[in-house]
Amino acid sequence: MCAIVGIYGNKNAARLASMALFAMQHRGQEASGISSSCNGKIYTKKDRGLVSEVFTDEALAYLQGDMAIGHNRYATAGSDSVLDAQPVYAKYKLGEISIVHNGNLINKDEVREDLIDKGAIFQTGMDTENLIHLIAKNTKDHLKDRIIEALNRTIGAYCFIIQSRSKQFVIRDRYGIRPLSFGKLKSGGYIVASETCTFDLLEAEFIRDVRPGEMLIFDGNCEPESIQLFEADFRPCAFEYVYFARPDSVIDGKNVYTTRENMGKALAKRDVENRAKYDMVVPVPDSGVPAALGYSAQSGIPFKYGIIRNHYIGRTFIEPTQEMRNNKVKMKLSPMNSIIEGKSLLVIDDSIVRGTTSKRIVKMLKEAGAKEVHFRVASPEIKFPCFYGIDTPTKDELISTKMTKDEICKYIEADSLEYLSIEDLVEAIGDNRHYALESFDGDYFVKS
């Protein structure tokens, strides 16, 4: 669920790219990187850490040129080293190239083994590096043709931005699983980014979403060239609306905040018989807030910030180890004792993945004096690992594969537990299209 951005045709390309990455810090906190192009040479700066730590004034001064691509890393493939930060850069027969990627390639091991058998030497553990080798080993005279042939061997969820010394190639997979939009900067040039929240910060006019199976080519013309590489079978990821995207983003035409509010309303409609039990609706901040507001609006039960979040602590779900997630939860969330003491709470979170965070939250609220804690989840049970870009690689990490709903309720020590149904989730987002729901229904529709 990484963040990617491309800036083309603006003299402050790298600085704008860094601002866009800052706006999308929620999509990855392990590493950040930018490649710029200037006078036929590509310059790259990447490192572990947050955007504000990596891109100092000195670093941005180094990244000259009127085009740049950038990346925030959230690890689903590779290891936690600076080598696995992006962009991925290489020199090859046609010159220099740099790539950023959001997603996960399901045939990465098969392709990598074949490349190694043919003499390729890999520097990272990332699936993204496969594309570099496929392009470099191709014998076509033009980069566009090499990219197209490489993509024919690339299966999975992906948004790529590929930068040469003078062009940018933007590609979204045929299913449109990961989000990607492009717009026009008021200060000149174009922007392509994972989320539209970047457009607001950079004062860019939204043009449209990159279509599933489409390649855009920015090469100095007034408008980018569009090529439909693959027949579209649109299946955007539902988890973008549940958790990953920023609430002020619009993903494929749907406002994320509104969809989350609808999820909360749907929970309230299913909970009519129990409403009299609850004194207040309490969100797990921040991703549970819109759903809690929706529940409160639908039910008439007062909304209260019974849990306060320390905003200097990042997202816990995307931390790479369980120990780090546990420590972050303790540092991040604090109960409002004076508000919740003696009260029956209806607590809303966006999802339950491993169950450890929910257990700590319930325990924290009861130790702070809550009489009852009723837990509601604004998404269905996550029963299957996702291989399209979310870090749940095995069933062993998912609590809903090992326990029933009643067992989970007992484990997290809640007084009751309910989830949103898959049908209600789809209706809340908008039932005018199909979605990637593999985490909930096990439908792995991308075939290798």
Residue pairs with C-beta under 8 A, 6 or more apart in sequence:
1 27
1 28
1 74
1 76
1 102
1 178
1 244
1 318
1 389
1 390
2 27
2 28
2 71
2 72
2 73
2 74
2 86
2 100
2 101
2 102
2 103
2 194
2 389
3 21
3 24
3 25
3 27
3 28
3 70
3 71
3 72
3 102
3 193
3 194
3 195
4 69
4 70
4 71
4 100
4 101
4 102
4 159
4 161
4 180
4 192
4 193
4 194
5 17
5 20
5 21
5 24
5 69
5 70
5 71
5 100
5 161
5 191
5 192
5 193
5 194
5 198
6 17
6 67
6 68
6 69
6 70
6 100
6 161
6 163
6 168
6 170
6 190
6 191
6 192
6 193
6 218
7 13
7 14
7 16
7 17
7 20
7 67
7 68
7 69
7 185
7 189
7 190
7 191
8 66
8 67
8 168
8 189
8 190
8 191
8 192
8 218
9 66
9 67
9 188
9 189
9 190
9 218
9 220
10 16
10 66
10 67
10 185
10 187
10 188
10 189
11 66
11 188
12 187
13 36
13 63
13 65
13 66
13 67
13 68
13 189
14 34
14 36
14 60
14 63
14 64
14 65
14 68
15 60
16 68
16 185
16 187
16 191
16 202
17 34
17 36
17 68
17 69
17 70
18 34
18 51
18 55
18 60
18 70
19 198
19 201
19 202
20 70
20 191
20 193
20 198
20 201
20 202
21 32
21 34
21 51
21 55
21 70
21 71
21 72
22 51
22 52
22 201
23 195
23 197
23 198
23 201
23 246
24 72
24 193
24 194
24 195
24 197
24 198
24 246
25 50
25 51
25 72
25 314
26 244
26 246
26 315
27 72
27 74
27 102
27 194
27 195
27 244
28 71
28 72
28 73
28 74
28 318
29 50
29 72
29 74
29 314
29 315
29 318
29 319
30 48
30 73
30 74
30 75
30 80
30 85
30 320
31 46
31 47
31 48
31 49
31 54
31 72
31 73
31 82
31 84
31 85
31 86
32 46
32 47
32 49
32 50
32 51
32 54
32 55
32 70
32 71
32 72
32 73
32 85
33 44
33 45
33 46
33 47
33 54
33 70
33 71
33 73
33 85
33 86
33 87
33 100
34 44
34 45
34 46
34 55
34 63
34 68
34 69
34 70
34 71
34 87
35 42
35 43
35 44
35 63
35 68
35 69
35 70
35 87
35 89
35 98
35 100
35 163
36 42
36 43
36 44
36 63
36 64
36 65
36 67
36 68
37 43
37 65
37 66
37 67
37 68
37 163
37 164
37 165
37 166
38 64
38 65
38 66
39 65
40 95
40 165
40 166
41 96
41 165
42 89
42 96
42 97
42 98
42 163
42 165
43 62
43 63
43 64
43 65
44 87
44 89
44 98
45 54
45 55
45 59
45 62
45 63
46 54
46 71
46 82
46 85
46 86
46 87
47 53
47 54
47 82
47 85
48 54
48 80
48 81
48 82
48 85
50 314
51 72
66 189
67 163
67 168
67 218
68 163
69 87
69 98
69 99
69 100
69 161
69 163
69 168
70 87
70 100
71 85
71 86
71 87
71 100
71 101
71 102
73 84
73 85
73 86
74 318
74 391
75 84
75 320
75 391
76 104
76 389
76 390
76 391
76 393
77 104
77 105
77 108
77 125
77 126
77 127
77 128
78 84
78 124
78 125
78 126
78 127
79 125
80 320
83 123
83 124
83 125
84 124
84 125
84 126
86 99
86 100
86 101
86 126
86 128
87 98
87 99
87 100
87 163
88 98
88 99
88 100
88 101
88 124
88 126
88 128
88 129
88 132
89 96
89 97
89 98
89 99
90 96
90 97
90 98
90 132
90 136
91 97
92 132
92 135
92 136
93 136
94 143
94 146
94 164
95 164
95 165
96 164
96 165
97 132
97 135
97 136
97 143
97 162
97 163
97 164
98 162
98 163
99 128
99 131
99 132
99 160
99 161
99 162
99 163
100 128
100 160
100 161
101 126
101 127
101 128
101 131
101 158
101 159
101 160
102 158
102 159
102 178
102 180
102 194
102 389
103 156
103 157
103 158
103 159
103 173
103 177
103 178
103 388
103 389
104 127
104 156
104 157
104 158
104 387
104 388
104 389
105 111
105 127
105 128
105 130
105 154
105 155
105 156
105 157
105 158
106 155
106 156
106 387
106 388
106 446
106 448
107 153
107 154
107 155
107 156
107 448
108 127
108 130
108 156
110 448
111 130
111 134
111 153
111 154
112 122
112 127
112 130
115 122
115 130
115 133
115 134
115 137
116 122
118 137
120 133
120 137
122 129
122 133
123 129
127 156
130 154
131 150
131 151
131 154
131 160
131 162
134 146
134 149
134 150
134 153
134 154
135 143
135 146
135 147
135 150
135 162
138 145
138 146
138 149
138 150
140 146
140 149
143 162
143 164
143 167
143 169
144 169
144 217
147 162
147 169
147 171
147 215
148 215
148 229
151 171
151 229
155 446
155 447
155 448
156 173
156 387
156 388
156 446
157 173
157 175
157 177
157 178
157 237
157 388
157 389
157 436
157 446
158 171
158 172
158 173
158 178
159 170
159 171
159 172
159 173
159 178
159 179
159 180
159 194
159 210
160 169
160 170
160 171
161 168
161 169
161 170
161 171
161 192
162 168
162 169
162 170
162 171
163 169
166 219
166 220
167 217
167 218
167 219
168 192
168 217
168 218
168 219
169 215
169 216
169 217
169 218
170 180
170 182
170 192
170 210
170 215
170 216
170 217
170 218
170 224
171 214
171 215
171 216
171 229
172 178
172 180
172 210
172 211
172 212
172 213
172 214
173 212
173 213
173 230
174 212
174 213
174 229
174 230
174 231
174 232
174 233
175 212
175 232
175 233
175 234
175 235
175 236
175 436
175 445
175 446
176 209
176 211
176 212
176 213
176 232
176 234
176 235
176 236
176 252
177 235
177 236
177 237
177 388
177 389
177 436
177 446
178 194
178 237
178 388
178 389
179 194
179 195
179 209
179 236
179 237
179 240
179 245
179 249
179 251
179 252
180 192
180 193
180 194
180 209
180 210
181 192
181 193
181 194
181 195
181 196
181 199
181 206
181 207
181 208
181 209
181 210
181 250
182 190
182 191
182 192
182 193
182 207
182 208
182 209
182 210
182 216
182 224
183 190
183 191
183 196
183 199
183 204
183 205
183 206
183 207
184 190
184 191
184 204
184 205
184 207
185 191
185 202
185 203
185 204
186 203
186 204
186 205
187 203
190 218
190 224
191 198
191 199
191 202
191 204
192 210
192 216
193 199
195 245
195 246
195 249
195 251
196 206
196 249
196 250
196 251
197 246
197 248
197 249
198 204
199 205
199 206
200 248
206 250
209 252
209 253
210 216
211 226
211 228
211 232
212 230
212 232
212 233
212 234
213 228
213 229
213 230
213 231
213 232
214 226
214 227
214 228
214 229
214 232
215 226
215 227
215 229
216 224
216 225
216 226
217 224
217 225
217 226
217 227
218 224
219 225
234 433
234 434
235 434
235 435
235 436
235 445
236 251
236 252
236 433
236 435
236 436
237 244
237 388
237 389
237 435
237 436
238 425
238 426
238 429
238 435
238 436
238 437
238 439
238 440
239 379
239 386
239 390
239 436
239 439
240 251
240 256
241 251
241 254
241 256
241 259
241 260
241 428
241 429
242 260
242 263
242 350
242 351
242 378
242 379
242 425
243 287
243 317
243 350
243 351
243 379
245 251
245 256
246 256
247 256
247 257
247 260
247 289
247 290
248 256
248 257
249 255
249 256
250 256
254 429
254 430
257 290
259 428
259 429
259 430
260 287
260 290
260 291
260 294
260 350
260 378
260 428
261 290
261 291
261 293
261 294
261 297
262 294
262 427
262 428
262 429
263 290
263 291
263 294
263 378
263 379
263 420
263 424
263 425
263 428
264 290
264 291
264 292
264 293
264 294
264 295
264 296
264 297
264 298
264 348
264 378
265 294
265 295
265 297
265 298
265 428
266 294
266 420
266 424
266 425
266 427
266 428
267 291
267 294
267 295
267 348
267 376
267 378
267 418
267 420
267 424
268 275
268 294
268 295
268 298
268 299
269 298
270 418
270 421
270 424
271 295
271 299
271 376
271 418
274 374
274 416
275 299
275 300
275 301
277 344
277 346
277 372
277 374
278 301
278 344
278 345
278 346
278 374
279 301
279 302
279 343
279 344
279 345
280 301
280 302
280 303
280 304
280 306
280 339
280 340
280 343
280 345
280 346
281 292
281 295
281 296
281 299
281 301
281 302
281 303
281 304
281 346
281 348
282 292
282 304
282 305
282 306
282 307
282 340
282 345
282 346
282 347
282 348
282 365
283 289
283 291
283 292
283 293
283 303
283 305
283 307
283 347
283 348
283 349
284 307
284 333
284 347
284 348
284 349
284 350
284 361
285 305
285 307
285 308
285 309
285 333
286 309
287 349
287 350
288 348
288 349
288 350
288 378
291 348
291 350
291 378
292 303
292 348
293 303
295 301
295 346
295 348
295 376
296 302
296 303
301 346
304 336
304 339
304 340
305 336
305 339
306 335
306 336
306 339
306 340
306 345
306 347
306 365
306 370
307 333
307 334
307 335
307 336
307 361
307 364
307 365
308 333
308 334
308 335
308 336
309 332
309 333
309 334
310 331
310 332
310 333
310 334
313 328
313 331
313 332
314 328
316 325
316 328
316 329
316 332
316 357
317 325
317 353
317 357
318 391
319 325
319 328
320 391
322 354
322 356
325 354
325 356
325 357
326 356
326 360
329 356
329 357
329 360
329 361
330 360
333 361
333 364
335 364
335 365
335 367
335 368
335 370
336 368
337 368
337 369
340 365
340 368
340 369
340 370
341 368
341 369
341 370
342 369
342 370
342 371
343 370
343 371
344 370
344 371
344 372
344 374
345 365
345 370
345 372
345 373
345 374
346 374
346 376
347 361
347 362
347 365
347 373
347 374
347 375
347 376
347 414
348 376
348 377
348 378
349 358
349 361
349 375
349 376
349 377
349 378
350 377
350 378
350 379
351 377
351 378
351 379
351 382
352 358
352 377
352 381
352 382
352 399
352 400
352 408
352 412
352 419
353 382
353 392
353 397
353 398
353 399
354 397
354 398
354 399
355 399
355 403
355 408
355 411
355 412
358 375
358 412
358 414
359 411
359 412
359 413
362 373
362 375
362 412
362 413
362 414
363 413
365 373
366 373
366 413
372 415
373 413
373 414
373 415
374 414
374 415
374 416
374 417
375 409
375 412
375 414
375 416
375 417
375 418
376 417
376 418
376 419
377 417
377 418
377 419
377 420
378 420
379 419
379 420
379 425
379 440
380 419
380 420
380 421
380 422
380 425
380 440
381 400
381 405
381 419
381 440
382 392
382 398
382 400
382 439
382 440
383 398
383 400
383 401
383 439
383 440
383 442
384 395
384 398
384 401
384 438
384 439
384 440
384 441
384 442
385 392
385 393
385 394
385 395
385 397
385 398
385 439
386 392
386 438
386 439
387 393
387 438
387 444
387 446
388 436
388 438
388 446
390 439
392 398
392 439
395 401
395 402
396 402
399 408
399 411
400 408
403 411
405 417
405 418
405 419
406 417
408 417
409 416
409 417
420 428
422 437
422 440
422 441
425 437
425 440
426 435
426 437
429 435
436 445
437 443
438 444
438 445
